[in-house]
Amino acid sequence: MDCERRRTLTRDSQQVERALLSSAARLAHAESMDAILRGLADTLANASDRIRLVQLLMIQIEPAQRSIVLHTVPDLFRSPEAPVPHSADGTDESLLHIARSGEPSILSGADLPLPFDVPANQLGEMGLVEAAAVTFNSSNPNERILALIYADQSGYFAQVSLDPFIAYGELTSALLNQAAQRQRLNDYETFDHLTGLL
């Protein structure tokens, strides 16, 4: 690898780390789970010029019946009729395996999952050649949030490292649990356990 390419990758890696770190405080102030997830998708999509598309999926682990598309950034291709979040048709077995194992993966070539809601004829224009799949815990132990982060350069994620994305995922998991606990406390405060009334 030549020196100029190494410098570019180092800059890209530092740019990703700075983007994720600078948004952590903003994400920590988000009140709702949806705001946390929207912030996560926006941050990942804007972390590097090489990242072309981010999709967050809620994957039901047992029984493995459905995926729910939570956010797509940019959402240029989403039809107005497709609500967010909405169910996706089918769950790719490789994505289900990644969600169950919790192990981050880099997918390319024949293993590259087709993004939900993006027409096949648009994929070539976007130049999607590989994806990092990073799993986050949700407040429900039977569900996992899977971030599919698509890049337009082969070998990009191996070169910049998945470590910043994994660390950001751990922070996001903690924030989602905190938001769920906050919601349970709010529900508890407004529910009269003696009468069963709100």
Salt bridges, closest charged atoms under 4 A:
GLU4 OE1 - ARG7 NH2 3.00
GLU4 OE2 - ARG11 NH2 3.83
ASP34 OD1 - HIS71 NE2 3.19
ASP42 OD1 - ARG38 NH1 3.26
GLU62 OE2 - ARG100 NH2 3.10
ASP75 OD2 - ARG78 NH2 3.97
ASP117 OD2 - HIS86 NE2 3.07
GLU143 OE2 - ARG66 NH2 3.73
ASP152 OD1 - ARG50 NE 2.72
ASP152 OD2 - ARG52 NE 3.97
